[in-house]
Every structure is written in C-alpha cells, then in structure tokens.
C-alpha cells in the first residue's frame, strides 16, 4: 500500500508536469485523490522526501523536491566504505566505474572544448601548480577541473552523475593510505589531459585519462582494509 501511494504521487507529479518547487495538493486533497488515510499519505510523502522527490515545509505545505542525486551519493558512499571494511575491493570498483565514464567521454571532447573553457582549465591547472608548491590540497581544484572539462557537453544529468561519483569516491578518500600521490605528478597529468584535448588528439587524450586513473588504481591496489580498520568511526 505504501509503495503504491508513492508511485501514484510520483505519477501525479509527472502527469501534471510539475517542476521542482511547485506546490503539491494539500494532505486532504491527496487523501481524496488517492483514497487513502492521512497517516498513509504522510508516510508516503516522508518516503518520497527521503528520495528528494518532494520537500515537506512544515506550516507551508508540500512541494516538488529538487530531485538531486544526494540520496544516491549517500548510498554509494556508504556502500563503498562498508564494502571496503568487509575486505571487498569496493573502492577499486567505484574508481573503475568513474574511469569508464570519463574515458568514454574524453574522446568526444578532443578539439571541441570552447575557448572560454580552455582558458578556465588553464587557470585551474596553474592553480594546481601553486597549491602543489604551497603544499596545500589540490582536491577542490581537481574537482573543478573535471567539472569544467565535461561542461561543454551540455548534459546536465551527466554532470550530476560525475559529481555523484566524485563525492562518493572522495568522501572515503581517507582510506587511501597506500602510496601517497605526488602533487606535481597530479599537476602534470592534468596539464597533459588539457593539452591533448586542446590539440584534438583523441587517442592522446584517452591515454592521458587512463594514466591519471592508473596512478590512483595503484594506490588502491596496495591499500587493504586491515590498514584502515583503525579508523572505523571516522566520518566519511
């Protein structure tokens, strides 16, 4: 019954072409439309809120939610770190998934990145160089580089998916205690990716992406759960 109500509310949103932020019918209206009790409607709405499909604003009503990938990120991150502590190679699996997506996309970008995006990517790599020299973290700049690189494809869902992979992977990055990555190597790899894309050489761009992920894969390969189990309560 609860599952059926959730599906019917989702169908209502679709049938009425309601965008994010649109007001949903009131509880009494939903009770009448769905032929369900108040408690059943409330439970269905709470479940949909947990999925980001609706947003309950107490005292104001219920609205169509942002439908973000936050629940997916939470689940993916938890599944990855839980599997890692069980001795599974879940971090490596997640890396392989992200690598497969980016390797497939990079060949489409070779020679096609807009000039403004190339200038922004140049600035990001320069910032990486400065951060490496200062000994500060490159993580945020690294993330911005990949987001900017694929932005020109104009696929919002793809951008959100890549962000989900990034969030899930890097929220458990404290488990990567194997071989430390030389920040200068990271900078060089990103500059090589950028130069290859700028030149229009798809094969070179693909090789550059594979090298970048290859170094991360090496770190994961030498990392074992026994090395990280001393941090079971660490926030991921």
C-alpha positions as CSV (number, residue, x, y, z in Angstrom):
1,X,0.0,0.0,0.0
2,X,2.8,2.5,1.0
3,X,4.7,1.7,-2.2
4,X,1.6,2.1,-4.3
5,X,0.9,5.5,-2.8
6,X,4.4,6.7,-3.5
7,X,4.1,5.6,-7.1
8,X,0.8,7.3,-7.5
9,X,2.1,10.6,-6.1
10,X,5.1,10.4,-8.5
11,X,2.7,9.8,-11.3
12,X,0.7,12.8,-10.3
13,X,3.9,15.0,-10.4
14,X,4.7,13.6,-13.9
15,X,1.1,13.9,-15.3
16,X,0.7,17.5,-14.1
17,X,4.2,18.4,-15.4
18,X,5.1,19.9,-12.0
19,X,8.7,21.4,-11.9
20,X,10.9,21.5,-8.8
21,X,9.5,23.9,-6.3
22,X,5.9,23.5,-7.4
23,X,3.2,23.2,-4.8
24,X,1.6,19.8,-4.4
25,X,-2.0,19.2,-3.4
26,X,-2.7,19.5,0.3
27,X,-2.9,16.4,2.5
28,X,-6.8,16.4,2.5
29,X,-6.7,16.8,-1.3
30,X,-4.2,13.9,-1.7
31,X,-6.3,11.8,0.7
32,X,-9.3,12.3,-1.6
33,X,-7.4,11.9,-4.8
34,X,-5.7,8.7,-3.6
35,X,-8.4,7.3,-1.5
36,X,-6.0,6.9,1.4
37,X,-5.9,7.8,5.1
38,X,-3.9,10.8,6.4
39,X,-1.3,8.6,8.0
40,X,-0.8,6.6,4.8
41,X,-0.4,9.8,2.8
42,X,2.1,11.2,5.3
43,X,4.2,8.1,5.3
44,X,4.3,8.1,1.5
45,X,5.4,11.7,1.5
46,X,8.1,11.1,4.1
47,X,9.5,8.3,2.0
48,X,9.5,10.5,-1.1
49,X,11.1,13.3,0.8
50,X,14.0,10.9,1.7
51,X,14.5,10.4,-2.0
52,X,14.5,14.1,-2.8
53,X,11.3,13.8,-4.8
54,X,9.2,16.0,-2.5
55,X,10.0,18.6,0.1
56,X,7.8,19.0,3.2
57,X,7.8,22.5,4.6
58,X,6.0,22.3,7.9
59,X,3.5,25.1,8.2
60,X,3.6,25.8,4.5
61,X,2.8,22.7,2.6
62,X,4.5,20.1,0.4
63,X,6.4,20.9,-2.8
64,X,8.1,19.1,-5.6
65,X,11.7,18.4,-4.4
66,X,15.0,19.2,-6.1
67,X,15.3,15.6,-7.2
68,X,19.0,15.8,-6.6
69,X,21.4,12.9,-6.5
70,X,22.1,13.4,-2.8
71,X,20.4,10.1,-1.8
72,X,22.4,8.3,-4.5
73,X,25.6,9.8,-3.2
74,X,24.8,8.9,0.4
75,X,24.0,5.3,-0.6
76,X,27.0,4.9,-2.9
77,X,29.5,6.3,-0.3
78,X,28.1,4.1,2.5
79,X,28.1,1.0,0.3
80,X,31.6,1.7,-0.9
81,X,33.2,2.2,2.6
82,X,31.1,-0.6,4.2
83,X,32.3,-3.0,1.4
84,X,35.9,-1.8,1.9
85,X,35.8,-2.7,5.6
86,X,34.4,-6.1,4.8
87,X,37.5,-6.8,2.7
88,X,35.9,-6.1,-0.7
89,X,37.5,-4.1,-3.4
90,X,34.6,-1.6,-3.5
91,X,36.8,1.5,-3.8
92,X,38.5,0.0,-6.8
93,X,35.1,-0.9,-8.3
94,X,33.9,2.7,-7.9
95,X,37.1,4.0,-9.5
96,X,36.7,1.7,-12.4
97,X,33.2,2.9,-13.0
98,X,34.2,6.6,-13.0
99,X,37.2,5.8,-15.2
100,X,34.9,4.0,-17.7
101,X,32.6,7.0,-17.9
102,X,35.4,9.6,-18.3
103,X,37.4,7.5,-20.8
104,X,34.4,7.2,-23.0
105,X,33.7,11.0,-22.8
106,X,37.2,12.4,-23.3
107,X,37.4,11.2,-26.9
108,X,34.3,13.3,-27.7
109,X,35.9,16.4,-26.3
110,X,39.2,16.3,-28.2
111,X,39.3,19.5,-30.2
112,X,35.8,20.6,-29.2
113,X,36.2,22.4,-25.9
114,X,35.2,26.0,-26.2
115,X,37.9,28.6,-25.9
116,X,36.5,30.1,-22.7
117,X,36.5,26.7,-21.1
118,X,40.1,26.1,-22.2
119,X,41.1,29.4,-20.6
120,X,39.4,28.4,-17.4
121,X,41.1,24.9,-17.5
122,X,44.5,26.6,-18.0
123,X,43.8,28.7,-14.9
124,X,42.8,25.7,-12.9
125,X,46.0,23.8,-13.8
126,X,48.0,26.9,-12.9
127,X,46.2,27.0,-9.5
128,X,47.1,23.3,-9.0
129,X,50.8,24.2,-9.6
130,X,50.6,26.9,-7.0
131,X,48.8,24.6,-4.5
132,X,51.4,21.9,-5.1
133,X,54.2,24.4,-4.4
134,X,52.5,25.6,-1.3
135,X,51.8,22.0,0.0
136,X,48.0,22.6,0.2
137,X,45.3,20.2,-1.0
138,X,44.5,20.0,-4.7
139,X,41.2,18.3,-4.2
140,X,38.8,21.2,-4.8
141,X,40.7,22.4,-7.9
142,X,41.0,18.8,-9.2
143,X,37.2,18.6,-8.9
144,X,36.6,21.9,-10.6
145,X,38.9,20.8,-13.5
146,X,36.9,17.7,-14.3
147,X,33.6,19.5,-13.9
148,X,34.8,22.2,-16.3
149,X,36.2,19.7,-18.7
150,X,32.9,18.0,-19.4
151,X,30.7,21.0,-19.1
152,X,30.8,21.7,-22.8
153,X,28.9,18.5,-23.5
154,X,25.8,20.3,-22.2
155,X,24.4,17.2,-20.5
156,X,23.1,18.2,-17.0
157,X,22.4,14.6,-16.0
158,X,25.9,13.6,-16.9
159,X,27.4,16.4,-14.9
160,X,25.4,15.4,-11.9
161,X,26.4,11.8,-12.3
162,X,30.1,12.7,-12.5
163,X,29.6,14.8,-9.4
164,X,28.0,11.8,-7.6
165,X,30.9,9.6,-8.5
166,X,33.4,12.3,-7.3
167,X,31.5,12.8,-4.0
168,X,31.2,9.1,-3.2
169,X,34.8,8.4,-4.0
170,X,36.4,11.3,-2.3
171,X,34.2,11.1,0.9
172,X,36.0,7.8,1.5
173,X,39.4,9.1,0.4
174,X,40.8,8.8,3.9
175,X,41.0,5.0,3.2
176,X,43.6,5.7,0.5
177,X,46.6,5.2,2.8
178,X,48.8,3.3,0.4
179,X,51.1,5.2,-1.9
180,X,50.9,9.0,-1.5
181,X,50.3,10.9,-4.7
182,X,53.0,13.4,-5.7
183,X,51.1,16.7,-6.3
184,X,53.5,17.6,-9.0
185,X,52.6,14.4,-10.8
186,X,48.9,15.3,-10.4
187,X,49.5,18.7,-12.0
188,X,51.5,17.2,-14.9
189,X,48.7,14.6,-15.6
190,X,46.0,17.3,-15.7
191,X,48.1,19.5,-17.9
192,X,48.7,16.6,-20.3
193,X,44.9,15.9,-20.4
194,X,44.3,19.6,-21.2
195,X,47.0,19.7,-23.9
196,X,45.7,16.5,-25.5
197,X,42.1,17.8,-25.6
198,X,43.3,21.2,-27.0
199,X,45.3,19.5,-29.7
200,X,42.3,17.5,-30.9
201,X,44.2,14.2,-30.4
202,X,41.5,11.8,-29.1
203,X,43.9,8.9,-28.6
204,X,46.4,11.0,-26.7
205,X,43.5,12.4,-24.5
206,X,42.3,8.9,-23.7
207,X,45.8,7.8,-22.8
208,X,46.2,10.8,-20.6
209,X,43.0,10.0,-18.7
210,X,44.0,6.3,-18.3
211,X,47.4,7.3,-16.9
212,X,45.7,9.6,-14.4
213,X,43.4,6.9,-13.2
214,X,46.1,4.3,-13.4
215,X,48.1,6.1,-10.6
216,X,45.0,6.2,-8.4
217,X,44.4,2.5,-9.1
218,X,47.9,1.7,-8.0
219,X,47.2,3.3,-4.7
220,X,44.0,1.4,-4.2
221,X,45.7,-1.9,-5.2
222,X,48.2,-1.6,-2.3
223,X,45.5,-0.5,0.2
224,X,43.9,-3.2,2.3
225,X,41.1,-3.0,4.8
226,X,43.4,-4.0,7.6
227,X,45.4,-0.8,7.1
228,X,42.3,1.3,7.6
229,X,40.2,-0.5,10.1
230,X,41.8,1.5,12.8
231,X,39.5,4.4,11.7
232,X,36.1,2.7,11.9
233,X,34.4,5.7,13.3
234,X,35.9,8.3,11.0
235,X,33.3,10.4,9.2
236,X,33.1,9.7,5.5
